Amino acid sequence: MRSLQRGLGWRIAAVIVGALVAAPLSGAVAQAEAATEYLQNPSFEQPGANAAAPTGWTPVLLGNETAPFRWVVQTFNASGQFPPPSPVPDGQFALEMFWQIGSSLGVQGIAAQQNVNVPGANDLFFSYDAAQTFYPDSRSANWAGAMAEVQFTSGGQVNSLRYFHPNSRTDYTGSPQDSATTKYIIGERFTGNGDWVANSRDLDADIATKFGITDFTVTSVRVGNLQDRKAVSPFPNMTMYWDDVELTKGGVNEEDPGNPPTGDCSKINGIQGTGAASPCVNSTVTVQGVVTGIDDEVGADYDRTYPEDRGIFLQSLPSDDDGNPATSEGIFVGYVDTASSFRPGDVVRVTGQVKEKFGLTEIAEQIGQEPTKVGTAAVPAPVVIDQARAESQGAGKAYYESLENMLVKLPVGTANSGGTNKFGELFLTPGTTRDRILEGEPLPASLLALDADAGAGNPANPHKPAAPSTTYVTADLFDEVRDATGPLSFSYSHYKLMPQPGALPSVVDGPVAYPYTGVAQATPGQVRVVSFNVLNYFPVGVELDLSPVSQAEYDEKKARLADAIDRLLKRPDIVAVQEVYNLEVLRDLAATLGGYTAYLLEGNDSRSIDVGYLVKDGVPVSNLRQFDRTTAGCDDSGRAYDRPPLALDVTVRGRELTVVNNHFKSKGGSGASGACQLQQANRLRDQVASLEAAGRQVIVLGDLNQFETEAPLAALQTGSSLTNLWSSAPAEFRYSSHYQGVLQTLDHVLITDRLDGAVADFRYAPISTDYADRFTGGGANADGHKVADHNPAVLTLSFDGIAPVTSATTTPAQPASGWFTGAILVTLSAADDAQGSGVDRTEYQVDGGAWTRYAEPVVITGDGPHTLAYRSTDKAGNVEAAKTLAVKVDATAPVTTAETPAGNGVQVVLAATDATSGVAGTEYSLDGGAWTPYTETVTISGEGEHELRYRSTDKAGNVEEIKAVTVKIEDSVAPTVLVTGVADGTQYGDSLDLEIAWEAIDSGSGVKSVTGTLDGQPFTSGTVQSLYKLALGEHTLTVTAVDNLGNQTVQTVKFSVGTSTDDISALIDRFEAEQKIGATGAAKLQDRISKVMVSEDKGRERDKKKIVKKIERFAETVNDPKIVSDAQVRTLLLRDADALIAENGGTSES
């Protein structure tokens, strides 16, 4: 469990008294009087190369004591010696002033003590005047700090609140995970540059909640005359004093021996209680429970590790469950050295002290004692997280609190806070809704995280494990995680579900594509400038995260940075980098990339994280310089900037620019107000104003460690023409980092006004926030995703590589039909970019002709389509890609003709043509009637003369002049009908197919209709009739023709259908070909019918009986379904056989 310490620039002030940790409450007062108590050195930064890191510090509550108490203060020096304790009289608080100086040569410190009465008002004054010599080293962690402290002891426990001067590394009190709302106990503080500023923060509910204080007032705390860390010998006088300190006792102290714990501290649910904090805090307890999981990683900050964070999760046995949904049945047991040896289902007994570690209720196992395994039991079923309850819980997250340390299951959660972070945490919101969690928006009450500590394998250095955790969940932004199961822990103000080895949840990919492709390749006319905080790019051998950087770590970091810049960011022209150790490593990165030159100047930062540049070869660079490097100010070094702004002048696309790379004081190091960053912003703004006054165009970029809405960003844009491009980025990607489940922006790019028109694109490339680490290593597999913890800010500029833009307008305007009916005037207008060189000329060509310089509107005439191409060129020689305007002209009306039969016709066919736009429609008027759209032949009836008027309109809207035709009707003769394919009175064999057709002719009014029937049923001309489908015997074909005046002709054709052995043989062949009779069957049938044919050939009367007999044998063969399976075919052949039998006498004799 990395817990409290991870990734913060501050530490919690806290004390532990080792001799009294396990003392029972009943003997606490007596033992307090007899014990020797030591307050160890409160150094929250590694003090120096030769000084040991402080140990044993844990948080405690400050309460109001009624029992006798005393306090002890100790300081340390380079030899590690501690002075003896100083007692505090009963009824008094002790106020201490402490200062110390650290360097690579050791640490020196001194403390002064003064006791005060409670209640009462006290004026305190401490002064130390001595010549102190220490030797600054540009690379060691030299520092000077001062601390004011209120202390008391009770029950052997030392309690304290501390304030650190801003020149110290740490100036926060309270819980690191609540840094945004941490309260000072100070009414006024010294800024380090001669100014006093009021602290707007008060104690109110925050102090009362965290420290149990009631009626506690401290005003006007001042620390003066501190020097920066590069001070020279001798160290000058240092005076620190408090004014008007008022301390009032009152309220209830849960740790007071007179107020024993209210819960049943022998059971897990009693230890948890129903509130946010345990009622058994500081009690030594013994509990028994079943193991549900482990945390197999100690906590770590950037100075030390915290073994108490490694341990096991226990849950109540069924017999101990209190059935109260408001009390958790789970507990975490810390300081378990053998955590990985326990398995889910082990029943263990453990003894230790109950602690509230920044909101997590836990048992600190007794030193030298591991949990005792006493048996096994079924692992409790995980509690399924109720999404509705999780979403509706208040700020205290009472629902999650009721499940703290218990085994839970999240059915489905969505990664709305980005991908899995570098600490193995994946923040999720229950459910499947995709909605980024952004800074400034309400934090979802249901937010929780998956934590990979259970599978970490207890690495010696948690910052640098030998292999990724086996419970690391690889998920990107908007991925869905399903069935996550594990104990529900708590740290950094968030609940953390800790999957266990062998029980990883499944991940369903969301819409975020891997690899990232959101940055397009810059065009030849564009300039790309990127700001990229590369996160601790340190050389081999330099201390980083508790151990020196190895060669393999350095090579991997370099390869991954190269991949990010080359593949993901498409090789920008200028890369402004932050957190680079020195010029040498930046040059190594440039060499790996190829085609880049590195630029860097050393700053004041104690860790030597500097800002620098990678500039593409061929981009002219000059005047590399820093702003305010030695100016005194508010940063940790005592200078205006630990990382001074680094400026360089470049010439790109003929433009001279100044780029200023920044890395402001850390956000945590200046308080939520951003007071120091505000000072830094004001200084930088003044530098930019000077550059603008000199005619320079400026890009300010970098890690400004402030949100876009905060005062330092506003200050930069006040008194200069700088504009923050944050709002120009695509709305869904306006963030550069994620912290504690929130996507936020700390990196910014600002430009002066003369660059506004040159911005082609601005975006944040979410290669760090939106993705999980793939752990591909270095070399050819190096992956730039997640190489750092900030997203690069990518600015793309287009200067006078931009061609003019030309537009064309027509007079008249484009008709809805798309066709002009006369000459067209085309006006061309061209404009160049606001920062461009201006339009030099515009040209055009008509229908592929020669390019002509445009001087006046172009006239286009002539029927048909035309194409006008046009383009413009600016004075810098940028030629616009030719555009085209397609127009169509039709100034000619269509032509319509009328066709009527020669002589006495009654039908008129109208035909219209238009050679250009085409005919839109034709209409006619008969005998002066209404105009009617022409859709088919016009039929005119009634004897006499008729006038038909007609006209057509084309698609361009041209209307033809009216034309007319006169029609005279005289007709009394019926049509003539001609029938083909069948002859009247003829008999046909039923094996034949007849194509029967007819035609009607009328030379008068013309044929109106012709219809036919066969045996009374409708029959169509041209039909091919298979005669075997007709009955044997006579049939009648009737054809009726009517002309347009109603004269009618009816013609009848009678024919008959018969059969013969030849017809039957032909039909057998036909049915075999149609696969209605099989080949074998057809052969048998042909054999039978051929025998009939033989008998017929003899032609004698006495042979007819034999013929009939053979026909009957044929019929018997036909009637065999095995021979003829098709029933219709059997019926047809039997019909023909019966006809032949009848023809030959009708009977046979054996």
Secondary structure, DSSP 4 states (H G I P E B T S, - for coil): --GGGTT-S--------GGGTT--GGGHHHHHHHS---------S---TTSPPP------------S----------TT---PPP----TTEEEEEEEEEEEETTEEEEEEEEEEEESSEEEEEEEEE---B-----TTS--EEEEEEEEEEEETTEEEEEEEE-TTSS----S-GGGGGGPPPS-SEEE-SSS-EEE-----HHHHHHHH---SEEE--EEEE----TT--SSB--EEEEEEEEEE---S--TT-TTS---S-TTSHHHHH-SSSS-TTTT-EEEEEEEEEEEE-S-EE-SS-EEGGG-EEEEE--GGG----TTS--EEEEE--TTGGG--TTEEEEEEEEEEEETTEEEEEEPTT-PPEEEEE-PPPPPEEP-HHHHHH--TT-HHHHTTTTSEEEEEEEE--S-S--TTSEEEEEESS-----BTTSPPPTT-EEEE-GGGS---SSTTS-SS--TT-----TT-EEEEEEEEEEEETTEEEE-PPTT-PPEEE--S--SS---SPPPPTTEEEEEEEEEEEE--TTSEETTEEPPHHHHHHHHHHHHHIIIIIS---SEEEEEEE--HHHHHHHHHHHSSEEEEE---S-TT--EEEEEEETTS-EEEEEESSSS-B-SSTTSBS-SS--EEEEEEETTEEEEEEEEEPSPSGGGTTTTHHHHHHHHHHHHHHHHHHHTT-EEEEEEE--S-TTSHHHHHHTSSS--EE-GGGS-GGG--SEEETTEEE--EEEEE-GGGGGGEEEEEE--TTTS-------SGGG---TTSSSSPPEEEEEE-TTPPPEEEEEEESPPPTTS-BSS-EEEEEEEE--TTS--EEEEEEEETT---EE--SPEEE-SSEEEEEEEEEEETT-PBPPPEEEEEEE--S--EEEEE--TTT--EEEEEEE-SSS-EEEEEEEETT---EE--SPEE--SSEEEEEEEEEEETT--BPPPEEEEEEE---PPPEEEEES--TTEEEETT-EEEEEEEEE-SSS-EEEEEEEETTEEE-TTEEEEGGGSPSEEEEEEEEEEETT--EEEEEEEEEEE--HHHHHHHHHHHHHTTSS-HHHHHHHHHHHHHHHHHHHH--GGGHHHHHHHHHHHHHHHT-TTT---HHHHHHHHHHHHHHHHHTTS----
